[in-house]
């Protein structure tokens, strides 16, 4: 019930409660502001499904020279996964952007900005051996049976 009334206050334009809500969101992610930046690349989470690369670029452009703003897209559905990456020219610009955009609204959603971590190397999985091909070109699946029609 409190959540509904908070959204009503935001939509009605009352500024004082929305500042209170923003400070609550900032308190949730206080630990993210303690980490120091070592790279000019930022991880942005909490993105709306409607946020695209251009909207992300426009939102982060005032804080410095952007090299890249990329929303990560799901291969299967073609929709945003709800996070992205922003890369600046210098670490100082990235720090300003993190301070300026963390726990702010973008496309109606509260976003969180954290330092990007390097991608961990994942071991390659060997191909599955469930499928077997025959001389006729049909494929058999051990669990289902014949397929290929």
C-alpha positions in Angstrom: 0.0 0.0 0.0 2.8 2.4 0.8 4.4 1.7 -2.6 1.2 2.6 -4.4 0.9 5.9 -2.4 4.5 6.7 -3.2 3.9 6.2 -6.9 0.8 8.4 -6.7 2.9 11.2 -5.1 5.5 10.9 -7.9 2.8 11.0 -10.6 1.0 13.9 -9.0 4.2 16.0 -9.2 4.8 16.4 -5.4 8.6 17.1 -5.2 9.3 16.5 -1.6 8.2 12.8 -1.4 10.0 12.0 -4.6 13.2 13.4 -3.2 12.6 11.1 -0.2 12.1 8.1 -2.5 15.3 8.9 -4.4 17.3 9.1 -1.2 15.8 5.7 -0.3 17.0 4.2 -3.6 20.4 5.8 -3.1 20.6 4.2 0.4 19.9 0.8 -1.1 23.0 1.0 -3.3 25.2 3.0 -1.0 27.8 0.2 -1.1 28.2 0.7 -4.9 29.5 4.3 -4.3 32.3 3.0 -2.1 34.1 1.1 -4.9 36.7 3.2 -6.6 36.8 3.3 -10.4 39.9 1.8 -12.1 38.3 1.8 -15.6 36.3 4.3 -17.6 33.6 1.6 -18.2 30.4 1.6 -16.2 27.8 -1.0 -15.7 24.2 0.4 -15.8 21.5 -1.8 -14.3 17.7 -1.4 -13.9 17.1 -0.2 -17.4 13.6 -0.1 -18.9 12.8 -2.6 -21.7 12.2 0.5 -23.8 15.7 2.0 -23.3 17.9 1.8 -26.4 21.5 2.7 -27.1 20.5 6.3 -28.2 18.5 7.0 -25.0 21.4 5.7 -22.9 23.9 7.8 -24.8 21.8 11.0 -24.4 21.4 10.4 -20.6 25.1 10.0 -20.0 26.5 12.5 -22.5 26.4 15.6 -20.2 29.1 14.0 -17.9 31.9 13.8 -20.4 33.0 12.5 -23.8 31.4 9.1 -24.4 33.1 6.4 -26.4 30.2 3.9 -26.3 26.8 3.4 -24.8 25.4 -0.1 -25.3 22.2 -1.7 -24.1 22.5 -5.5 -23.9 19.9 -7.3 -26.1 18.6 -10.8 -25.6 19.3 -12.9 -28.8 16.1 -14.9 -28.6 13.5 -12.1 -28.0 15.4 -9.1 -29.4 14.5 -7.2 -26.2 16.7 -5.4 -23.7 18.0 -7.5 -20.9 17.6 -4.5 -18.5 21.3 -3.6 -18.3 24.0 -2.0 -20.4 27.5 -0.5 -20.4 28.8 3.1 -20.8 32.4 3.8 -21.7 34.0 7.3 -21.2 37.4 8.6 -22.3 38.7 9.1 -18.8 38.1 7.6 -15.4 37.3 11.1 -14.0 34.4 11.5 -16.4 33.1 8.0 -15.5 33.3 9.0 -11.8 31.2 12.1 -12.5 28.7 10.1 -14.4 28.4 7.5 -11.7 27.8 10.1 -9.1 25.4 12.0 -11.3 23.3 9.1 -12.6 23.3 6.5 -9.8 19.7 6.0 -8.4 18.2 8.4 -10.9 15.2 7.9 -13.2 15.7 7.0 -16.9 12.7 6.2 -19.1 10.6 5.9 -15.9 12.8 3.3 -14.2 15.4 3.8 -11.4 18.9 2.9 -12.7 22.0 2.0 -10.8 25.5 2.7 -12.0 28.4 0.6 -10.9 32.0 0.0 -12.0 32.1 -2.6 -14.8 34.0 -5.7 -13.9 36.1 -7.6 -16.4 34.3 -10.5 -18.1 35.2 -13.9 -16.5 36.5 -16.5 -18.9 34.0 -19.4 -19.1 35.2 -22.8 -20.2 33.8 -24.0 -23.5 31.4 -26.9 -23.2 31.9 -29.8 -25.6 29.1 -30.3 -28.1 26.2 -32.5 -27.0 26.2 -36.0 -28.4 22.4 -36.5 -28.2 21.9 -36.1 -32.0 23.1 -38.6 -34.5 22.9 -38.2 -38.3 22.2 -41.1 -40.7 23.2 -41.6 -44.4 19.7 -40.5 -45.5 20.1 -37.1 -44.0 17.6 -37.7 -41.2 18.6 -36.8 -37.7 17.7 -39.0 -34.7 17.3 -37.7 -31.3 17.9 -40.3 -28.6 15.3 -38.8 -26.3 12.5 -38.1 -28.9 13.0 -40.4 -31.9 13.0 -39.5 -35.6 12.9 -35.9 -36.8 13.7 -34.1 -40.0 10.3 -33.9 -41.7 
